[in-house]
């Protein structure tokens, strides 16, 4: 049987959702069928150490995405892969214009967000006119698929919905050596939120929610970094939130998730939030904002989480208090995620799509 060479394209392998998915795919595609490579604009990131030795890393050594298209096209022309799998929205958009230059290569795009919510720059939206050049476009949620159909005139036969996989083996290995974080106070309930410190993740709303919980024995631990870091720290001071701790980016967020009393997703929109899946894989109950991006496909009410509207700060605060008074079964929470999103289940779907090419 001929092996199919496949190149995955990403900006880097920092510890984000898209990066995690591509690493999982490259590591676990069956080697009797596929020869995976990962092309990075910059050979950087915490996930590099977890990529298997037989996965070649191609380093383009470019700083900006818009400057990367020429070297990407040069490598594709040189290597002649059977499949190119572009896993990052902005790269997908630029690359769509040049797909017809390579008639023997099948191109797949994996979208990472609800595009109409995420892509606001006109010069980027322009490239979505060429999105039908892709053989398939992977969407992780019904919200993403409907957005592409409705707002970008993508042909329905191009869209394939595949949820994100959860690598329980990877998470459990990380949890083996995990201890309760020192910042978790035993006489407090510990709530965890994780994400890039940007408007999209809605941490400004979460701080307003916690301004209603100042007098409660509840600590909020926020993990992540980003351009809104300074603004959010100033907001914390202005609101007098002594029980909010910013931890920055953490290489092992799972220890925070495992020992948390509650995980909160405050995002304004998502694609299909890995961190919500991973909280469940750690056995932790979640409260998620009712935003676009597959939230209702993940949350099974009362089993692994609940959904509420964070724009109503008072009601959301009351929901936090209510949930923290309840008992939740960690095994039921894990089972809810494992039965639908475990790596083996999702990998079979990817193998089928890639094999059909």
C-alpha positions as CSV (number, residue, x, y, z in Angstrom):
1,X,0.0,0.0,0.0
2,X,1.3,3.4,-1.0
3,X,1.8,5.8,2.0
4,X,0.3,9.3,1.7
5,X,2.7,12.1,2.5
6,X,0.9,14.8,4.5
7,X,2.2,18.2,5.5
8,X,0.5,20.0,8.5
9,X,0.9,23.8,8.5
10,X,0.9,25.9,11.6
11,X,2.5,29.2,12.7
12,X,4.2,27.4,15.7
13,X,3.7,24.7,18.3
14,X,2.8,26.9,21.3
15,X,0.5,25.4,23.8
16,X,-2.8,26.3,22.2
17,X,-5.8,24.4,20.9
18,X,-5.0,24.2,17.2
19,X,-1.4,23.3,17.9
20,X,-2.6,20.5,20.3
21,X,-4.9,19.0,17.6
22,X,-2.2,19.0,14.9
23,X,0.3,17.4,17.3
24,X,-2.2,14.7,18.1
25,X,-3.0,14.0,14.5
26,X,0.7,13.9,13.4
27,X,1.6,11.6,16.3
28,X,-1.2,9.1,15.9
29,X,-2.0,8.8,12.2
30,X,-1.2,5.1,11.3
31,X,2.2,4.9,9.8
32,X,1.3,2.2,7.4
33,X,-1.0,4.7,5.6
34,X,0.5,8.2,6.3
35,X,3.9,9.9,6.4
36,X,3.3,13.1,8.5
37,X,5.4,16.2,8.6
38,X,4.7,19.5,10.4
39,X,5.6,22.8,8.7
40,X,6.0,25.7,11.1
41,X,6.5,29.3,10.3
42,X,8.6,29.4,13.5
43,X,10.1,26.3,15.2
44,X,8.9,27.4,18.6
45,X,6.5,26.2,21.3
46,X,6.0,24.0,24.3
47,X,4.5,21.2,22.2
48,X,7.7,20.6,20.2
49,X,9.0,18.2,22.8
50,X,6.0,16.0,22.5
51,X,6.1,15.5,18.7
52,X,7.2,11.9,17.9
53,X,10.7,11.5,16.5
54,X,9.5,10.2,13.1
55,X,7.5,13.4,12.4
56,X,9.8,15.8,10.5
57,X,9.6,19.4,11.5
58,X,10.0,21.9,8.6
59,X,11.1,25.3,9.9
60,X,10.3,28.2,7.6
61,X,11.8,30.7,10.0
62,X,9.4,33.5,9.1
63,X,8.0,36.0,11.6
64,X,4.8,37.1,10.0
65,X,2.1,35.0,8.4
66,X,1.7,37.3,5.4
67,X,5.5,36.8,4.6
68,X,5.2,33.0,4.9
69,X,3.2,32.2,1.8
70,X,6.1,32.3,-0.7
71,X,8.2,29.9,1.4
72,X,5.2,27.6,2.0
73,X,4.5,27.4,-1.7
74,X,8.2,26.7,-2.4
75,X,8.3,23.8,0.1
76,X,5.1,22.3,-1.4
77,X,6.5,22.6,-4.9
78,X,9.7,20.9,-3.7
79,X,8.2,18.1,-1.6
80,X,5.1,17.3,-3.7
81,X,3.0,16.0,-0.8
82,X,-0.2,14.1,-1.4
83,X,-2.1,16.1,1.2
84,X,-1.6,19.6,2.7
85,X,-3.5,20.2,5.9
86,X,-3.6,23.8,6.9
87,X,-4.6,24.2,10.6
88,X,-4.8,27.9,11.3
89,X,-7.4,30.3,10.0
90,X,-5.2,33.1,8.6
91,X,-2.8,30.7,6.9
92,X,-5.9,28.9,5.5
93,X,-7.2,32.2,4.0
94,X,-4.0,33.2,2.3
95,X,-3.2,29.7,1.0
96,X,-6.7,29.3,-0.6
97,X,-5.7,31.7,-3.4
98,X,-2.8,29.4,-4.6
99,X,-4.3,25.9,-4.3
100,X,-5.0,25.5,-8.1
101,X,-1.2,25.8,-8.7
102,X,-0.9,22.2,-7.3
103,X,-3.5,20.0,-9.1
104,X,-2.0,16.8,-7.8
105,X,-2.1,17.8,-4.1
106,X,-5.3,17.6,-2.0
107,X,-5.7,20.6,0.3
108,X,-7.6,20.5,3.5
109,X,-8.3,23.5,5.8
110,X,-9.2,23.1,9.5
111,X,-11.0,26.1,10.8
112,X,-10.4,27.2,14.3
113,X,-13.3,29.6,15.0
114,X,-16.7,30.8,13.9
115,X,-15.2,32.9,11.1
116,X,-17.7,35.8,10.9
117,X,-17.0,36.4,14.6
118,X,-13.3,36.1,14.4
119,X,-12.2,37.5,11.1
120,X,-13.0,41.2,10.9
121,X,-10.2,42.6,8.7
122,X,-11.5,43.1,5.1
123,X,-8.3,42.1,3.5
124,X,-8.4,38.7,5.2
125,X,-12.2,38.1,4.6
126,X,-11.4,38.7,0.9
127,X,-9.5,35.4,0.7
128,X,-12.5,33.4,1.8
129,X,-13.9,34.0,-1.7
130,X,-11.4,31.2,-2.7
131,X,-12.3,28.8,0.1
132,X,-14.2,26.5,-2.2
133,X,-10.8,25.6,-3.7
134,X,-10.1,23.4,-0.7
135,X,-11.0,19.7,-1.1
136,X,-12.5,19.7,2.4
137,X,-12.9,22.2,5.2
138,X,-12.9,20.7,8.7
139,X,-15.3,22.3,11.1
140,X,-15.4,21.3,14.8
141,X,-18.9,22.4,15.5
142,X,-22.3,22.9,13.9
143,X,-22.0,26.7,14.6
144,X,-18.8,26.8,12.6
145,X,-20.3,24.9,9.7
146,X,-23.5,26.9,9.5
147,X,-21.4,30.2,9.6
148,X,-19.4,29.1,6.6
149,X,-22.5,28.1,4.7
150,X,-24.5,31.2,5.5
151,X,-21.9,34.0,5.5
152,X,-19.2,32.7,3.0
153,X,-21.1,30.7,0.4
154,X,-19.1,27.6,1.0
155,X,-20.5,24.6,-0.8
156,X,-22.0,22.1,1.7
157,X,-20.2,19.1,0.2
158,X,-16.9,20.8,1.1
159,X,-17.6,20.9,4.8
160,X,-16.9,18.0,7.1
161,X,-17.7,18.3,10.8
162,X,-15.2,16.6,13.1
163,X,-15.1,17.5,16.8
164,X,-11.7,17.9,18.5
165,X,-10.1,14.8,20.0
166,X,-9.1,14.6,23.7
167,X,-5.9,12.6,24.4
168,X,-6.7,11.1,27.7
169,X,-3.3,9.2,27.8
170,X,-1.4,12.5,27.4
171,X,-3.5,14.3,30.1
172,X,-3.4,11.3,32.5
173,X,0.4,11.2,32.2
174,X,0.6,14.9,33.0
175,X,-1.7,14.3,36.0
176,X,0.5,11.5,37.5
177,X,3.0,14.0,38.9
178,X,0.5,16.8,39.5
179,X,0.1,18.1,43.0
180,X,-2.4,20.6,44.3
181,X,-1.2,24.1,43.3
182,X,0.3,26.0,46.2
183,X,-2.0,29.0,45.4
184,X,-5.1,26.9,46.1
185,X,-6.2,27.7,49.6
186,X,-7.9,24.9,51.5
187,X,-10.5,27.1,53.1
188,X,-11.5,28.6,49.8
189,X,-13.3,27.3,46.7
190,X,-10.9,27.4,43.8
191,X,-12.3,28.4,40.4
192,X,-10.1,28.1,37.2
193,X,-10.3,29.9,33.9
194,X,-7.8,29.4,31.0
195,X,-7.2,31.2,27.7
196,X,-5.5,33.9,25.8
197,X,-5.9,37.2,27.5
198,X,-7.9,38.8,24.7
199,X,-11.4,40.2,24.2
200,X,-12.5,37.0,22.6
201,X,-12.1,35.1,25.9
202,X,-14.3,37.4,27.9
203,X,-12.2,37.7,31.0
204,X,-13.4,41.3,31.4
205,X,-16.9,39.9,31.9
206,X,-15.5,37.3,34.3
207,X,-13.9,40.0,36.5
208,X,-17.2,41.8,36.6
209,X,-18.9,38.6,37.7
210,X,-16.3,38.2,40.5
211,X,-16.9,41.7,41.6
212,X,-20.2,40.3,42.9
213,X,-18.4,37.6,44.8
214,X,-15.9,39.7,46.7
215,X,-17.2,38.6,50.1
216,X,-17.2,34.9,49.3
217,X,-14.4,32.5,50.1
218,X,-13.7,31.9,46.4
219,X,-10.4,32.3,44.5
220,X,-10.4,32.8,40.8
221,X,-7.2,31.5,39.0
222,X,-6.7,32.8,35.5
223,X,-4.1,31.0,33.3
224,X,-2.9,32.5,30.1
225,X,-1.1,35.5,28.5
226,X,-2.0,38.0,25.8
227,X,-2.3,41.5,24.6
228,X,-5.0,42.4,27.2
229,X,-2.9,41.4,30.1
230,X,-2.2,45.0,31.4
231,X,-5.8,46.1,30.9
232,X,-7.1,43.1,32.9
233,X,-4.6,43.6,35.7
234,X,-5.7,47.3,35.9
235,X,-9.4,46.2,35.9
236,X,-8.7,43.8,38.8
237,X,-7.2,46.7,40.8
238,X,-10.0,49.1,40.0
239,X,-12.6,46.5,41.0
240,X,-10.6,45.6,44.2
241,X,-10.5,41.9,43.4
242,X,-8.0,40.5,45.9
243,X,-9.2,37.0,45.3
244,X,-8.2,36.9,41.6
245,X,-4.8,35.5,40.7
246,X,-3.2,35.8,37.3
247,X,-0.8,32.8,36.8
248,X,0.4,33.5,33.2
249,X,0.9,30.7,30.7
250,X,1.3,27.3,32.4
251,X,3.0,24.3,30.7
252,X,0.9,21.9,32.8
253,X,-2.6,23.5,33.2
254,X,-4.1,20.1,34.1
255,X,-3.0,20.2,37.7
256,X,-5.1,23.4,38.0
257,X,-8.0,21.7,36.3
258,X,-7.8,18.5,38.3
259,X,-7.9,20.3,41.7
260,X,-10.3,23.0,40.8
261,X,-13.8,23.1,42.3
262,X,-15.1,24.6,39.1
263,X,-13.9,25.5,35.6
264,X,-15.4,28.6,34.0
265,X,-15.5,29.3,30.2
266,X,-16.2,33.0,29.7
267,X,-15.6,33.3,26.0
268,X,-17.6,35.5,23.7
269,X,-17.2,32.9,20.9
270,X,-15.2,29.7,20.3
271,X,-14.6,27.2,17.6
272,X,-14.9,24.0,19.7
273,X,-13.1,24.8,23.0
274,X,-10.4,22.3,23.9
275,X,-10.1,23.6,27.4
276,X,-13.7,22.8,28.1
277,X,-13.1,19.2,26.9
278,X,-9.9,19.0,29.0
279,X,-11.6,20.2,32.1
280,X,-14.0,17.4,31.7
281,X,-11.2,14.9,31.0
282,X,-9.7,16.0,34.4
283,X,-13.1,15.3,36.1
284,X,-13.9,18.9,36.8
285,X,-17.5,20.4,36.4
286,X,-17.8,23.4,34.1
287,X,-19.9,26.5,33.8
288,X,-19.8,27.9,30.3
289,X,-21.0,31.1,28.7
290,X,-23.7,30.4,26.1
291,X,-21.6,31.6,23.2
292,X,-21.3,30.4,19.5
293,X,-18.8,27.5,19.0
294,X,-20.2,24.1,20.0
295,X,-20.7,24.8,23.7
296,X,-24.1,22.9,23.7
297,X,-22.5,20.0,21.9
298,X,-20.0,19.5,24.7
299,X,-22.0,20.4,27.9
300,X,-24.4,17.8,29.1
301,X,-26.4,19.7,31.6
302,X,-26.0,18.5,35.1
303,X,-23.5,15.8,34.2
304,X,-20.3,17.6,33.1
305,X,-21.4,21.2,33.3
306,X,-24.0,23.9,32.9
307,X,-24.5,26.8,30.4
308,X,-25.4,30.4,31.4
309,X,-25.2,33.9,30.1
310,X,-22.2,35.8,31.4
311,X,-23.4,39.1,30.2
312,X,-25.8,38.9,33.1
313,X,-23.1,39.3,35.7
314,X,-25.3,38.8,38.7
315,X,-27.1,35.7,37.5
316,X,-23.7,34.1,36.4
317,X,-22.3,34.9,39.9
318,X,-25.3,33.2,41.5
319,X,-24.8,30.1,39.2
320,X,-21.2,29.9,40.4
321,X,-22.4,29.9,44.0
322,X,-25.0,27.3,43.3
323,X,-22.6,24.9,41.6
324,X,-20.0,25.3,44.3
325,X,-22.5,24.0,46.8
326,X,-23.2,20.9,44.8
327,X,-21.3,17.5,44.6
328,X,-20.3,16.2,41.2
329,X,-19.0,12.8,40.3
330,X,-15.5,13.1,38.6
331,X,-15.9,9.7,36.9
332,X,-19.2,10.6,35.3
333,X,-17.7,13.9,34.1
334,X,-14.7,12.1,32.5
335,X,-17.0,9.4,31.0
336,X,-19.2,12.1,29.4
337,X,-16.2,13.4,27.5
338,X,-14.4,10.1,26.9
339,X,-17.5,8.5,25.3
340,X,-17.9,11.2,22.7
341,X,-14.5,12.9,22.2
342,X,-11.7,10.4,23.0
343,X,-8.7,10.4,20.7
344,X,-9.5,7.0,19.2
345,X,-13.1,8.0,18.3
346,X,-12.1,11.3,16.6
347,X,-8.9,9.9,14.9
348,X,-11.0,7.3,13.1
349,X,-13.1,10.1,11.6
350,X,-9.9,12.0,10.5
351,X,-8.4,8.8,9.0
352,X,-11.6,8.2,7.0
353,X,-11.6,11.8,5.6
354,X,-7.8,11.7,4.8
355,X,-8.1,8.1,3.4
356,X,-10.9,9.1,1.1
357,X,-8.6,11.6,-0.6
